[in-house]
Amino acid sequence: MEGVKIHESWKALLESHFKSDYMHNLKEFLLSEKTQRKKNFS
């Protein structure tokens, strides 16, 4: 959950989601898109 900017109360509720495979895959995808200078919705 490094770098996640949300209120601490939400972090506790969402911790298992942030540690999941799909979140890891999403992070890798977005980092790849960013290095290719593609637009995303941030």
C-alpha positions, 0 to 999 in steps of 0.5 A: 500500500505504499504511496496510496493517498487515502484516509487511514480509515479506508486503508484498514478496510481496503488493505486486502484489496491492495495486496491482491493480484489484480491490484498488483497487475493494475499497478504494473499495467499503469506503470507500463502505460506511464513509461510509454507516455500514454494518457490515463485518468489520474 
